[in-house]
Amino acid sequence: MKTDIILSGVGGQGILSIAAVIGEAALKEGLYMKQSEVHGMSQRGGDVQSNLRLSDKPVASDLIPLGQADLIISLEPMESLRYLPYLREEGWLVTNIRPFVNIPNYPPMESIMDELSKLPNRVLLDVETLAKEAGSPRTANIVMLGASTPFLGIEYEKIADGIRSIFGRKGEEIVALNLKALKTGYDVAQTGQS
């Protein structure tokens, strides 16, 4: 088993929380893991990207070569385009369709959606709307994680345990909210609705 994942978005969207939950679940699954992170600006709005490599065998490098990612999880649609050259032909893209316009020359959404729609394996969803429906807009990243779970190679319950572990210190109410967000995203990916 080997899964190479690129997580992308902008600062403040919770990319590193997704990585922490997946990492916790991978360890509980008995997998080896390597991770690297690139932070654009430490404040909200800068590019944030993480390579996450999971395997049942030791992993030599934390960087994913071009054309080798099994999965791209992106909380920002233009950022998903930035990393498409890393996606393998049969890989999956799970991305938010709502932009975070942080540059003056942000491309038209129609152009971005045209490019994303060309991919054969994709889940496109409005995570902010789904997160609100699940109980809190602050759980958008966990909705995205839920929608990505079918492609991780890790059991859903192990991801849920990762949430319990990572968010446990914040209290049961926060854990329950994040578990509901996880299930919301997972259900959307399972039904193919976006």
C-alpha positions in Angstrom: 0.0 0.0 0.0 1.3 3.4 -0.9 -0.6 6.7 -1.1 1.0 10.0 -2.1 -1.1 13.0 -1.2 -0.7 16.7 -2.0 -2.6 19.1 0.3 -3.0 22.6 -1.0 -4.8 25.8 -0.1 -4.1 29.2 1.4 -3.1 30.1 4.9 -5.9 29.9 7.4 -7.9 27.2 5.6 -6.8 24.3 7.9 -4.5 22.4 5.5 -2.1 21.5 8.4 -5.0 20.2 10.5 -6.0 17.8 7.7 -2.4 16.6 7.5 -2.3 16.1 11.3 -5.5 14.0 11.3 -4.3 11.9 8.3 -0.9 11.4 10.0 -2.5 10.3 13.3 -4.8 7.9 11.4 -1.8 6.5 9.4 0.1 5.8 12.6 -2.9 4.0 14.0 -3.0 2.0 10.8 0.6 1.0 11.3 1.8 2.9 8.2 5.0 4.7 7.6 4.7 8.4 6.8 6.8 11.3 5.6 5.5 14.8 5.4 6.9 18.1 4.1 5.2 21.5 4.2 5.6 24.8 2.4 4.1 27.9 3.9 3.7 30.9 1.7 2.9 33.6 4.1 2.2 32.7 7.7 -0.8 34.9 7.7 -4.1 34.2 6.1 -3.9 34.3 2.3 -0.5 32.9 1.5 0.1 29.6 -0.4 0.2 26.5 1.9 1.1 23.1 0.5 2.0 19.8 2.1 3.3 16.5 0.7 2.1 13.5 2.6 3.5 10.1 1.7 2.0 7.0 3.3 3.1 3.4 2.9 3.3 0.0 4.5 7.0 0.1 3.7 9.6 2.7 4.8 9.4 5.9 2.8 12.7 7.4 1.6 11.7 10.9 0.6 9.1 13.3 1.8 8.7 15.0 -1.7 6.3 13.6 -4.3 7.8 13.6 -7.9 5.9 15.1 -10.8 3.1 12.8 -12.1 3.2 10.6 -9.0 0.5 11.9 -6.6 -2.4 9.6 -6.0 -4.5 12.3 -4.5 -4.7 16.1 -4.4 -6.8 17.6 -1.7 -7.3 21.3 -2.2 -9.3 23.9 -0.3 -8.8 26.4 -3.1 -9.6 25.8 -6.8 -6.7 27.8 -8.3 -4.3 26.1 -5.9 -5.5 22.7 -7.1 -4.6 23.8 -10.7 -1.1 24.7 -9.5 -0.4 21.1 -8.4 -2.1 19.2 -11.2 1.2 18.4 -12.9 2.0 16.2 -9.8 -1.2 14.1 -10.2 -0.8 10.7 -11.7 -3.0 9.9 -14.7 -5.4 7.7 -12.6 -5.1 9.9 -9.5 -8.0 11.8 -7.8 -8.6 15.5 -7.3 -10.8 16.5 -4.4 -11.2 20.3 -4.4 -13.3 23.1 -3.2 -15.1 25.1 -5.9 -15.3 28.3 -3.9 -12.3 30.6 -4.6 -10.3 32.5 -2.0 -9.4 35.5 -4.2 -6.1 36.7 -2.8 -4.4 38.2 -5.8 -5.5 41.0 -8.2 -5.2 38.9 -11.3 -7.2 35.9 -10.1 -8.3 34.0 -13.2 -12.0 33.8 -14.0 -13.7 30.9 -12.2 -15.2 29.6 -15.5 -11.6 29.0 -16.8 -10.7 27.2 -13.6 -13.8 25.1 -13.7 -13.3 24.2 -17.3 -9.8 22.9 -16.5 -10.9 21.0 -13.4 -13.9 19.4 -15.3 -11.5 17.8 -17.8 -10.2 15.5 -15.1 -11.7 12.0 -15.1 -11.3 11.4 -11.4 -12.6 14.4 -9.4 -14.8 15.4 -6.6 -15.7 19.1 -6.8 -17.6 20.6 -3.9 -18.6 23.8 -2.1 -17.1 22.9 1.3 -18.1 26.2 3.0 -21.8 25.5 2.3 -21.5 21.9 3.4 -19.7 23.0 6.6 -22.4 25.4 7.4 -25.0 22.7 6.9 -22.9 20.4 9.2 -22.9 23.0 12.0 -20.0 25.4 11.5 -18.2 27.1 8.6 -14.9 26.6 10.6 -15.1 22.8 9.8 -14.7 23.3 6.0 -11.3 21.6 6.1 -12.8 18.5 7.8 -15.6 18.4 5.3 -12.9 18.3 2.6 -11.1 15.5 4.6 -14.3 13.5 4.7 -14.7 13.8 0.9 -11.1 12.7 0.5 -11.3 9.7 2.8 -12.5 7.1 0.2 -9.2 7.8 -1.7 -6.8 7.7 1.2 -6.3 4.0 1.7 -7.2 4.3 5.4 -10.4 3.1 7.0 -13.0 5.8 7.7 -13.1 4.9 11.4 -9.3 5.4 11.7 -9.7 8.9 10.3 -12.5 9.5 12.8 -10.2 8.3 15.5 -7.6 10.8 14.2 -10.1 13.6 14.7 -10.9 12.4 18.2 -7.1 12.4 19.0 -6.3 15.8 17.4 -9.3 17.7 18.6 -9.9 15.9 21.9 -8.2 18.6 24.0 -10.8 21.1 22.7 -13.7 19.2 24.2 -16.4 16.8 23.2 -18.5 19.4 21.5 -15.7 20.3 19.1 -15.0 16.6 18.4 -18.6 15.9 17.7 -18.8 18.9 15.4 -15.8 17.8 13.4 -17.0 14.2 13.2 -20.3 15.5 11.8 -18.3 17.5 9.2 -16.2 14.5 8.3 -19.4 12.4 7.7 -20.9 15.2 5.6 -17.9 15.3 3.3 -17.7 11.5 3.2 -21.3 11.1 2.3 -21.0 13.6 -0.6 -18.0 11.7 -2.0 -19.9 8.4 -1.7 -23.0 9.6 -3.5 -21.0 11.4 -6.2 -22.9 14.7 -5.6 -21.1 17.9 -5.5 
